[in-house]
Amino acid sequence: MPPSTVELEAIIEDGQCVYSLSWDTDSPFGGSGCERVYALNGAYAVAFDVGERSGPYSTLCDAISATEQLYLVGPATKEIESKELNIDEIISLLKPFEGVEEPELKIRINGVVRTIQSS
């Protein structure tokens, strides 16, 4: 049975943010945001910067792997924070956007700047 919108909203409204990915294109026209995953009673839901939502998921890794905005990284990806995953666990989930020209991406993960190989 698919989850109801009420359940999804409850996770986001009453839950705790356990993963966030911030990005900024450094464009004068805007182009920045933050995607978040919330947890409540063992269920996870994604809140997109544009207002959309998805979930619930049974694990944080399920939520991340089902959501390109949470695992595809590029030059605009600035910071990833997680209360449940350590730096190496996060890095293992990340993939560079197709066509990224930079050989390395520097991303702050759980407060530490790490280099991610894009090739």
N, CA, C and O atoms as CSV, one atom per row, in Angstrom:
chain,resi,resn,atom,element,x,y,z
A,1,MET,N,N,0.849,-1.176,0.000
A,1,MET,CA,C,0.000,0.000,0.000
A,1,MET,C,C,0.894,1.238,0.000
A,1,MET,O,O,1.771,1.352,0.856
A,2,PRO,N,N,0.697,2.164,-0.932
A,2,PRO,CA,C,1.547,3.349,-0.996
A,2,PRO,C,C,1.332,4.241,0.221
A,2,PRO,O,O,0.226,4.318,0.756
A,3,PRO,N,N,2.390,4.911,0.651
A,3,PRO,CA,C,2.272,5.791,1.814
A,3,PRO,C,C,1.378,6.971,1.501
A,3,PRO,O,O,1.289,7.417,0.357
A,4,SER,N,N,0.732,7.460,2.507
A,4,SER,CA,C,-0.124,8.628,2.302
A,4,SER,C,C,0.726,9.895,2.358
A,4,SER,O,O,1.826,9.905,2.909
A,5,THR,N,N,0.190,10.946,1.779
A,5,THR,CA,C,0.862,12.239,1.812
A,5,THR,C,C,1.029,12.709,3.248
A,5,THR,O,O,2.017,13.368,3.573
A,6,VAL,N,N,0.079,12.378,4.105
A,6,VAL,CA,C,0.158,12.780,5.501
A,6,VAL,C,C,1.394,12.155,6.149
A,6,VAL,O,O,2.123,12.840,6.866
A,7,GLU,N,N,1.643,10.855,5.908
A,7,GLU,CA,C,2.823,10.199,6.469
A,7,GLU,C,C,4.097,10.855,5.966
A,7,GLU,O,O,5.012,11.110,6.749
A,8,LEU,N,N,4.167,11.127,4.689
A,8,LEU,CA,C,5.333,11.761,4.089
A,8,LEU,C,C,5.566,13.134,4.706
A,8,LEU,O,O,6.689,13.465,5.086
A,9,GLU,N,N,4.521,13.920,4.803
A,9,GLU,CA,C,4.635,15.257,5.395
A,9,GLU,C,C,5.020,15.191,6.868
A,9,GLU,O,O,5.773,16.040,7.345
A,10,ALA,N,N,4.515,14.192,7.598
A,10,ALA,CA,C,4.846,14.048,9.022
A,10,ALA,C,C,6.337,13.786,9.204
A,10,ALA,O,O,6.950,14.334,10.119
A,11,ILE,N,N,6.920,12.969,8.358
A,11,ILE,CA,C,8.355,12.693,8.452
A,11,ILE,C,C,9.137,13.988,8.264
A,11,ILE,O,O,10.077,14.264,9.010
A,12,ILE,N,N,8.755,14.772,7.280
A,12,ILE,CA,C,9.475,16.012,6.979
A,12,ILE,C,C,9.208,17.082,8.038
A,12,ILE,O,O,10.130,17.773,8.471
A,13,GLU,N,N,7.961,17.216,8.450
A,13,GLU,CA,C,7.616,18.273,9.406
A,13,GLU,C,C,8.062,17.954,10.835
A,13,GLU,O,O,8.512,18.844,11.556
A,14,ASP,N,N,7.940,16.692,11.243
A,14,ASP,CA,C,8.228,16.315,12.634
A,14,ASP,C,C,9.563,15.607,12.804
A,14,ASP,O,O,10.038,15.445,13.928
A,15,GLY,N,N,10.176,15.182,11.696
A,15,GLY,CA,C,11.420,14.422,11.770
A,15,GLY,C,C,12.640,15.308,11.923
A,15,GLY,O,O,12.549,16.534,11.992
A,16,GLN,N,N,13.784,14.646,11.974
A,16,GLN,CA,C,15.070,15.316,12.107
A,16,GLN,C,C,15.818,15.223,10.784
A,16,GLN,O,O,15.821,14.169,10.148
A,17,CYS,N,N,16.448,16.310,10.368
A,17,CYS,CA,C,17.260,16.289,9.158
A,17,CYS,C,C,18.502,15.443,9.432
A,17,CYS,O,O,19.268,15.736,10.350
A,18,VAL,N,N,18.700,14.382,8.627
A,18,VAL,CA,C,19.824,13.477,8.841
A,18,VAL,C,C,20.817,13.481,7.674
A,18,VAL,O,O,21.868,12.844,7.754
A,19,TYR,N,N,20.491,14.191,6.595
A,19,TYR,CA,C,21.383,14.283,5.442
A,19,TYR,C,C,20.996,15.519,4.657
A,19,TYR,O,O,19.814,15.774,4.427
A,20,SER,N,N,21.994,16.287,4.246
A,20,SER,CA,C,21.717,17.441,3.393
A,20,SER,C,C,22.847,17.610,2.392
A,20,SER,O,O,24.011,17.355,2.701
A,21,LEU,N,N,22.495,18.038,1.205
A,21,LEU,CA,C,23.453,18.329,0.152
A,21,LEU,C,C,23.186,19.742,-0.330
A,21,LEU,O,O,22.108,20.046,-0.841
A,22,SER,N,N,24.192,20.612,-0.159
A,22,SER,CA,C,24.074,22.018,-0.562
A,22,SER,C,C,24.854,22.240,-1.846
A,22,SER,O,O,25.928,21.673,-2.044
A,23,TRP,N,N,24.301,23.066,-2.705
A,23,TRP,CA,C,24.943,23.367,-3.983
A,23,TRP,C,C,24.797,24.838,-4.304
A,23,TRP,O,O,23.863,25.502,-3.855
A,24,ASP,N,N,25.746,25.337,-5.095
A,24,ASP,CA,C,25.735,26.745,-5.499
A,24,ASP,C,C,26.486,26.853,-6.814
A,24,ASP,O,O,27.657,26.483,-6.901
A,25,THR,N,N,25.818,27.353,-7.824
A,25,THR,CA,C,26.433,27.469,-9.148
A,25,THR,C,C,27.313,28.707,-9.278
A,25,THR,O,O,27.958,28.907,-10.307
A,26,ASP,N,N,27.339,29.533,-8.240
A,26,ASP,CA,C,28.091,30.786,-8.261
A,26,ASP,C,C,27.622,31.698,-9.386
A,26,ASP,O,O,28.380,32.540,-9.868
A,27,SER,N,N,26.395,31.533,-9.795
A,27,SER,CA,C,25.815,32.344,-10.856
A,27,SER,C,C,25.208,33.608,-10.265
A,27,SER,O,O,24.640,33.564,-9.174
A,28,PRO,N,N,25.319,34.731,-10.964
A,28,PRO,CA,C,24.684,35.956,-10.465
A,28,PRO,C,C,23.154,35.895,-10.507
A,28,PRO,O,O,22.481,36.775,-9.968
A,29,PHE,N,N,22.608,34.862,-11.144
A,29,PHE,CA,C,21.168,34.721,-11.282
A,29,PHE,C,C,20.566,33.784,-10.244
A,29,PHE,O,O,19.416,33.368,-10.384
A,30,GLY,N,N,21.316,33.449,-9.215
A,30,GLY,CA,C,20.803,32.520,-8.206
A,30,GLY,C,C,21.486,31.189,-8.365
A,30,GLY,O,O,22.714,31.112,-8.367
A,31,GLY,N,N,20.714,30.152,-8.496
A,31,GLY,CA,C,21.276,28.838,-8.730
A,31,GLY,C,C,21.931,28.203,-7.534
A,31,GLY,O,O,23.045,27.689,-7.634
A,32,SER,N,N,21.254,28.231,-6.396
A,32,SER,CA,C,21.768,27.540,-5.219
A,32,SER,C,C,20.605,26.893,-4.484
A,32,SER,O,O,19.447,27.264,-4.677
A,33,GLY,N,N,20.930,25.920,-3.638
A,33,GLY,CA,C,19.872,25.265,-2.887
A,33,GLY,C,C,20.414,24.183,-1.986
A,33,GLY,O,O,21.623,23.980,-1.880
A,34,CYS,N,N,19.499,23.498,-1.344
A,34,CYS,CA,C,19.862,22.422,-0.427
A,34,CYS,C,C,18.759,21.372,-0.449
A,34,CYS,O,O,17.585,21.681,-0.250
A,35,GLU,N,N,19.155,20.128,-0.694
A,35,GLU,CA,C,18.231,19.002,-0.665
A,35,GLU,C,C,18.426,18.305,0.678
A,35,GLU,O,O,19.557,18.197,1.153
A,36,ARG,N,N,17.343,17.828,1.300
A,36,ARG,CA,C,17.446,17.255,2.644
A,36,ARG,C,C,16.687,15.938,2.762
A,36,ARG,O,O,15.692,15.700,2.078
A,37,VAL,N,N,17.204,15.082,3.668
A,37,VAL,CA,C,16.516,13.851,4.028
A,37,VAL,C,C,16.185,13.950,5.517
A,37,VAL,O,O,17.036,14.286,6.341
A,38,TYR,N,N,14.932,13.651,5.836
A,38,TYR,CA,C,14.455,13.675,7.225
A,38,TYR,C,C,14.122,12.263,7.669
A,38,TYR,O,O,13.718,11.420,6.867
A,39,ALA,N,N,14.299,12.019,8.966
A,39,ALA,CA,C,13.993,10.710,9.540
A,39,ALA,C,C,13.014,10.867,10.696
A,39,ALA,O,O,13.088,11.814,11.479
A,40,LEU,N,N,12.089,9.904,10.779
A,40,LEU,CA,C,11.130,9.866,11.879
A,40,LEU,C,C,10.687,8.422,12.060
A,40,LEU,O,O,10.158,7.808,11.134
A,41,ASN,N,N,10.902,7.887,13.245
A,41,ASN,CA,C,10.459,6.526,13.586
A,41,ASN,C,C,10.902,5.481,12.564
A,41,ASN,O,O,10.125,4.600,12.194
A,42,GLY,N,N,12.152,5.580,12.108
A,42,GLY,CA,C,12.697,4.579,11.192
A,42,GLY,C,C,12.295,4.742,9.743
A,42,GLY,O,O,12.596,3.877,8.920
A,43,ALA,N,N,11.625,5.822,9.414
A,43,ALA,CA,C,11.240,6.097,8.026
A,43,ALA,C,C,11.946,7.378,7.583
A,43,ALA,O,O,12.211,8.270,8.389
A,44,TYR,N,N,12.246,7.449,6.275
A,44,TYR,CA,C,12.996,8.570,5.719
A,44,TYR,C,C,12.216,9.194,4.571
A,44,TYR,O,O,11.538,8.498,3.814
A,45,ALA,N,N,12.321,10.512,4.450
A,45,ALA,CA,C,11.664,11.225,3.354
A,45,ALA,C,C,12.583,12.328,2.856
A,45,ALA,O,O,13.349,12.913,3.621
A,46,VAL,N,N,12.493,12.603,1.555
A,46,VAL,CA,C,13.331,13.614,0.919
A,46,VAL,C,C,12.509,14.871,0.681
A,46,VAL,O,O,11.381,14.811,0.193
A,47,ALA,N,N,13.099,16.020,1.036
A,47,ALA,CA,C,12.494,17.322,0.755
A,47,ALA,C,C,13.423,18.059,-0.206
A,47,ALA,O,O,14.556,18.394,0.138
A,48,PHE,N,N,12.923,18.302,-1.411
A,48,PHE,CA,C,13.710,18.990,-2.422
A,48,PHE,C,C,13.591,20.489,-2.229
A,48,PHE,O,O,12.580,20.984,-1.730
A,49,ASP,N,N,14.623,21.204,-2.624
A,49,ASP,CA,C,14.656,22.653,-2.499
A,49,ASP,C,C,13.496,23.317,-3.241
A,49,ASP,O,O,13.041,24.390,-2.845
A,50,VAL,N,N,13.026,22.697,-4.294
A,50,VAL,CA,C,11.942,23.273,-5.099
A,50,VAL,C,C,10.555,22.965,-4.526
A,50,VAL,O,O,9.543,23.340,-5.119
A,51,GLY,N,N,10.503,22.285,-3.375
A,51,GLY,CA,C,9.230,22.029,-2.716
A,51,GLY,C,C,8.674,20.630,-2.902
A,51,GLY,O,O,7.741,20.242,-2.199
A,52,GLU,N,N,9.229,19.861,-3.836
A,52,GLU,CA,C,8.746,18.490,-4.028
A,52,GLU,C,C,9.217,17.604,-2.890
A,52,GLU,O,O,10.157,17.949,-2.174
A,53,ARG,N,N,8.560,16.456,-2.721
A,53,ARG,CA,C,8.908,15.500,-1.684
A,53,ARG,C,C,8.846,14.092,-2.253
A,53,ARG,O,O,8.115,13.826,-3.207
A,54,SER,N,N,9.632,13.181,-1.649
A,54,SER,CA,C,9.538,11.779,-2.043
A,54,SER,C,C,9.768,10.897,-0.824
A,54,SER,O,O,10.392,11.301,0.157
A,55,GLY,N,N,9.247,9.684,-0.918
A,55,GLY,CA,C,9.391,8.741,0.188
A,55,GLY,C,C,8.030,8.211,0.571
A,55,GLY,O,O,7.062,8.413,-0.162
A,56,PRO,N,N,7.936,7.553,1.677
A,56,PRO,CA,C,9.037,7.273,2.592
A,56,PRO,C,C,9.908,6.117,2.113
A,56,PRO,O,O,9.504,5.300,1.285
A,57,TYR,N,N,11.123,6.079,2.672
A,57,TYR,CA,C,12.104,5.034,2.409
A,57,TYR,C,C,12.417,4.354,3.737
A,57,TYR,O,O,12.237,4.945,4.802
A,58,SER,N,N,12.888,3.106,3.669
A,58,SER,CA,C,13.147,2.362,4.902
A,58,SER,C,C,14.538,2.617,5.472
A,58,SER,O,O,14.777,2.354,6.650
A,59,THR,N,N,15.475,3.134,4.639
A,59,THR,CA,C,16.802,3.472,5.140
A,59,THR,C,C,17.264,4.786,4.510
A,59,THR,O,O,16.743,5.216,3.480
A,60,LEU,N,N,18.234,5.402,5.138
A,60,LEU,CA,C,18.812,6.614,4.578
A,60,LEU,C,C,19.488,6.314,3.247
A,60,LEU,O,O,19.359,7.086,2.296
A,61,CYS,N,N,20.203,5.205,3.175
A,61,CYS,CA,C,20.870,4.849,1.916
A,61,CYS,C,C,19.862,4.620,0.789
A,61,CYS,O,O,20.137,4.961,-0.361
A,62,ASP,N,N,18.702,4.048,1.105
A,62,ASP,CA,C,17.647,3.889,0.089
A,62,ASP,C,C,17.184,5.247,-0.421
A,62,ASP,O,O,16.999,5.429,-1.624
A,63,ALA,N,N,16.996,6.195,0.484
A,63,ALA,CA,C,16.551,7.536,0.097
A,63,ALA,C,C,17.587,8.203,-0.804
A,63,ALA,O,O,17.240,8.810,-1.817
A,64,ILE,N,N,18.864,8.086,-0.426
A,64,ILE,CA,C,19.931,8.704,-1.216
A,64,ILE,C,C,20.043,8.042,-2.583
A,64,ILE,O,O,20.093,8.733,-3.600
A,65,SER,N,N,20.084,6.714,-2.622
A,65,SER,CA,C,20.288,6.018,-3.901
A,65,SER,C,C,19.095,6.162,-4.844
A,65,SER,O,O,19.245,5.967,-6.051
A,66,ALA,N,N,17.927,6.496,-4.328
A,66,ALA,CA,C,16.742,6.689,-5.162
A,66,ALA,C,C,16.615,8.119,-5.670
A,66,ALA,O,O,15.704,8.427,-6.439
A,67,THR,N,N,17.532,9.000,-5.241
A,67,THR,CA,C,17.366,10.426,-5.512
A,67,THR,C,C,18.658,11.004,-6.084
A,67,THR,O,O,19.605,11.264,-5.341
A,68,GLU,N,N,18.700,11.206,-7.397
A,68,GLU,CA,C,19.908,11.708,-8.053
A,68,GLU,C,C,20.439,12.984,-7.424
A,68,GLU,O,O,21.653,13.172,-7.343
A,69,GLN,N,N,19.563,13.851,-6.982
A,69,GLN,CA,C,19.986,15.123,-6.400
A,69,GLN,C,C,20.793,14.930,-5.119
A,69,GLN,O,O,21.447,15.867,-4.660
A,70,LEU,N,N,20.759,13.735,-4.535
A,70,LEU,CA,C,21.467,13.474,-3.281
A,70,LEU,C,C,22.778,12.720,-3.478
A,70,LEU,O,O,23.587,12.652,-2.553
A,71,TYR,N,N,23.007,12.151,-4.666
A,71,TYR,CA,C,24.245,11.410,-4.861
A,71,TYR,C,C,25.059,11.844,-6.079
A,71,TYR,O,O,26.254,11.554,-6.139
A,72,LEU,N,N,24.456,12.527,-7.044
A,72,LEU,CA,C,25.230,13.024,-8.177
A,72,LEU,C,C,25.886,14.343,-7.770
A,72,LEU,O,O,25.216,15.253,-7.282
A,73,VAL,N,N,27.197,14.438,-7.975
A,73,VAL,CA,C,27.927,15.631,-7.570
A,73,VAL,C,C,28.669,16.230,-8.749
A,73,VAL,O,O,29.001,15.542,-9.715
A,74,GLY,N,N,28.921,17.527,-8.650
A,74,GLY,CA,C,29.644,18.252,-9.675
A,74,GLY,C,C,30.269,19.486,-9.069
A,74,GLY,O,O,30.301,19.625,-7.847
A,75,PRO,N,N,30.767,20.386,-9.901
A,75,PRO,CA,C,31.430,21.589,-9.397
A,75,PRO,C,C,30.536,22.453,-8.506
A,75,PRO,O,O,31.047,23.174,-7.649
A,76,ALA,N,N,29.238,22.398,-8.685
A,76,ALA,CA,C,28.331,23.208,-7.867
A,76,ALA,C,C,28.080,22.597,-6.488
A,76,ALA,O,O,27.576,23.284,-5.600
A,77,THR,N,N,28.422,21.319,-6.291
A,77,THR,CA,C,28.209,20.671,-4.995
A,77,THR,C,C,29.204,21.252,-3.999
A,77,THR,O,O,30.415,21.154,-4.198
A,78,LYS,N,N,28.696,21.855,-2.930
A,78,LYS,CA,C,29.552,22.541,-1.968
A,78,LYS,C,C,29.719,21.780,-0.657
A,78,LYS,O,O,30.821,21.707,-0.114
A,79,GLU,N,N,28.624,21.212,-0.150
A,79,GLU,CA,C,28.703,20.607,1.176
A,79,GLU,C,C,27.672,19.501,1.343
A,79,GLU,O,O,26.546,19.597,0.854
A,80,ILE,N,N,28.084,18.440,2.048
A,80,ILE,CA,C,27.180,17.352,2.411
A,80,ILE,C,C,27.351,17.119,3.906
A,80,ILE,O,O,28.472,17.004,4.400
A,81,GLU,N,N,26.245,17.052,4.614
A,81,GLU,CA,C,26.257,16.796,6.060
A,81,GLU,C,C,25.335,15.627,6.353
A,81,GLU,O,O,24.251,15.523,5.779
A,82,SER,N,N,25.769,14.743,7.252
A,82,SER,CA,C,24.917,13.641,7.671
A,82,SER,C,C,25.140,13.336,9.142
A,82,SER,O,O,26.274,13.300,9.620
A,83,LYS,N,N,24.051,13.118,9.844
A,83,LYS,CA,C,24.113,12.724,11.246
A,83,LYS,C,C,24.187,11.209,11.392
A,83,LYS,O,O,24.452,10.706,12.484
A,84,GLU,N,N,23.955,10.472,10.296
A,84,GLU,CA,C,23.930,9.013,10.367
A,84,GLU,C,C,25.064,8.334,9.616
A,84,GLU,O,O,25.409,7.194,9.927
A,85,LEU,N,N,25.648,9.006,8.639
A,85,LEU,CA,C,26.695,8.392,7.819
A,85,LEU,C,C,28.026,9.101,8.049
A,85,LEU,O,O,28.072,10.321,8.205
A,86,ASN,N,N,29.103,8.324,8.069
A,86,ASN,CA,C,30.416,8.950,8.192
A,86,ASN,C,C,30.911,9.357,6.801
A,86,ASN,O,O,30.273,9.062,5.790
A,87,ILE,N,N,32.047,10.032,6.769
A,87,ILE,CA,C,32.573,10.574,5.515
A,87,ILE,C,C,32.765,9.481,4.461
A,87,ILE,O,O,32.333,9.644,3.320
A,88,ASP,N,N,33.400,8.387,4.826
A,88,ASP,CA,C,33.654,7.318,3.851
A,88,ASP,C,C,32.367,6.687,3.335
A,88,ASP,O,O,32.275,6.342,2.156
A,89,GLU,N,N,31.372,6.533,4.209
A,89,GLU,CA,C,30.081,5.990,3.767
A,89,GLU,C,C,29.423,6.926,2.759
A,89,GLU,O,O,28.850,6.474,1.768
A,90,ILE,N,N,29.506,8.224,3.010
A,90,ILE,CA,C,28.932,9.200,2.076
A,90,ILE,C,C,29.659,9.135,0.736
A,90,ILE,O,O,29.025,9.063,-0.317
A,91,ILE,N,N,30.989,9.161,0.781
A,91,ILE,CA,C,31.772,9.130,-0.459
A,91,ILE,C,C,31.449,7.894,-1.286
A,91,ILE,O,O,31.408,7.967,-2.514
A,92,SER,N,N,31.218,6.765,-0.635
A,92,SER,CA,C,30.917,5.531,-1.375
A,92,SER,C,C,29.602,5.619,-2.138
A,92,SER,O,O,29.393,4.857,-3.083
A,93,LEU,N,N,28.714,6.528,-1.753
A,93,LEU,CA,C,27.421,6.680,-2.422
A,93,LEU,C,C,27.451,7.697,-3.560
A,93,LEU,O,O,26.546,7.713,-4.394
A,94,LEU,N,N,28.473,8.539,-3.603
A,94,LEU,CA,C,28.520,9.643,-4.564
A,94,LEU,C,C,29.004,9.207,-5.939
A,94,LEU,O,O,29.844,8.318,-6.076
A,95,LYS,N,N,28.446,9.862,-6.952
A,95,LYS,CA,C,28.877,9.669,-8.337
A,95,LYS,C,C,28.930,11.039,-8.990
A,95,LYS,O,O,28.059,11.871,-8.736
A,96,PRO,N,N,29.942,11.298,-9.836
A,96,PRO,CA,C,29.991,12.583,-10.526
A,96,PRO,C,C,28.933,12.650,-11.631
A,96,PRO,O,O,28.582,11.642,-12.244
A,97,PHE,N,N,28.439,13.864,-11.864
A,97,PHE,CA,C,27.552,14.071,-13.003
A,97,PHE,C,C,28.289,13.649,-14.267
A,97,PHE,O,O,29.502,13.834,-14.367
A,98,GLU,N,N,27.575,13.088,-15.226
A,98,GLU,CA,C,28.182,12.731,-16.501
A,98,GLU,C,C,28.680,14.004,-17.182
A,98,GLU,O,O,27.971,15.009,-17.236
A,99,GLY,N,N,29.885,13.949,-17.693
A,99,GLY,CA,C,30.439,15.088,-18.403
A,99,GLY,C,C,31.167,16.091,-17.528
A,99,GLY,O,O,31.576,17.140,-18.025
A,100,VAL,N,N,31.346,15.809,-16.239
A,100,VAL,CA,C,32.096,16.718,-15.380
A,100,VAL,C,C,33.531,16.776,-15.900
A,100,VAL,O,O,34.188,15.745,-16.047
A,101,GLU,N,N,34.007,17.983,-16.174
A,101,GLU,CA,C,35.328,18.142,-16.778
A,101,GLU,C,C,36.456,18.193,-15.748
A,101,GLU,O,O,37.591,17.845,-16.073
A,102,GLU,N,N,36.174,18.614,-14.523
A,102,GLU,CA,C,37.205,18.685,-13.500
A,102,GLU,C,C,37.608,17.275,-13.082
A,102,GLU,O,O,36.738,16.442,-12.828
A,103,PRO,N,N,38.930,16.984,-13.004
A,103,PRO,CA,C,39.356,15.636,-12.602
A,103,PRO,C,C,39.086,15.356,-11.127
A,103,PRO,O,O,38.953,14.203,-10.718
A,104,GLU,N,N,39.008,16.424,-10.332
A,104,GLU,CA,C,38.747,16.282,-8.902
A,104,GLU,C,C,37.735,17.328,-8.460
A,104,GLU,O,O,37.733,18.460,-8.945
A,105,LEU,N,N,36.882,16.929,-7.537
A,105,LEU,CA,C,35.902,17.843,-6.956
A,105,LEU,C,C,36.195,17.974,-5.471
A,105,LEU,O,O,36.388,16.970,-4.785
A,106,LYS,N,N,36.229,19.193,-4.973
A,106,LYS,CA,C,36.437,19.407,-3.545
A,106,LYS,C,C,35.080,19.708,-2.922
A,106,LYS,O,O,34.410,20.676,-3.283
A,107,ILE,N,N,34.690,18.852,-1.974
A,107,ILE,CA,C,33.387,18.964,-1.320
A,107,ILE,C,C,33.594,18.851,0.183
A,107,ILE,O,O,34.311,17.969,0.653
A,108,ARG,N,N,32.962,19.748,0.935
A,108,ARG,CA,C,33.002,19.669,2.395
A,108,ARG,C,C,31.991,18.599,2.818
A,108,ARG,O,O,30.795,18.723,2.555
A,109,ILE,N,N,32.490,17.546,3.478
A,109,ILE,CA,C,31.637,16.445,3.921
A,109,ILE,C,C,31.783,16.305,5.427
A,109,ILE,O,O,32.880,16.077,5.936
A,110,ASN,N,N,30.681,16.442,6.126
A,110,ASN,CA,C,30.681,16.388,7.591
A,110,ASN,C,C,31.773,17.281,8.183
A,110,ASN,O,O,32.460,16.909,9.134
A,111,GLY,N,N,31.913,18.483,7.584
A,111,GLY,CA,C,32.832,19.474,8.105
A,111,GLY,C,C,34.264,19.377,7.619
A,111,GLY,O,O,35.085,20.220,7.979
A,112,VAL,N,N,34.593,18.373,6.810
A,112,VAL,CA,C,35.954,18.160,6.328
A,112,VAL,C,C,35.959,18.250,4.801
A,112,VAL,O,O,35.150,17.599,4.138
A,113,VAL,N,N,36.866,19.053,4.242
A,113,VAL,CA,C,36.967,19.152,2.781
A,113,VAL,C,C,37.648,17.881,2.270
A,113,VAL,O,O,38.755,17.534,2.682
A,114,ARG,N,N,36.953,17.205,1.366
A,114,ARG,CA,C,37.463,15.965,0.772
A,114,ARG,C,C,37.527,16.127,-0.738
A,114,ARG,O,O,36.748,16.882,-1.320
A,115,THR,N,N,38.441,15.428,-1.363
A,115,THR,CA,C,38.582,15.439,-2.812
A,115,THR,C,C,37.931,14.179,-3.362
A,115,THR,O,O,38.234,13.066,-2.933
A,116,ILE,N,N,37.034,14.372,-4.316
A,116,ILE,CA,C,36.323,13.271,-4.965
A,116,ILE,C,C,36.849,13.207,-6.395
A,116,ILE,O,O,36.852,14.213,-7.105
A,117,GLN,N,N,37.289,12.038,-6.811
A,117,GLN,CA,C,37.766,11.850,-8.190
A,117,GLN,C,C,36.556,11.791,-9.113
A,117,GLN,O,O,35.621,11.029,-8.867
A,118,SER,N,N,36.570,12.583,-10.162
A,118,SER,CA,C,35.424,12.604,-11.074
A,118,SER,C,C,35.619,11.713,-12.292
A,118,SER,O,O,34.700,11.555,-13.096
A,119,SER,N,N,36.795,11.135,-12.434
A,119,SER,CA,C,37.007,10.269,-13.602
A,119,SER,C,C,37.100,8.823,-13.197
A,119,SER,O,O,37.278,7.953,-14.050
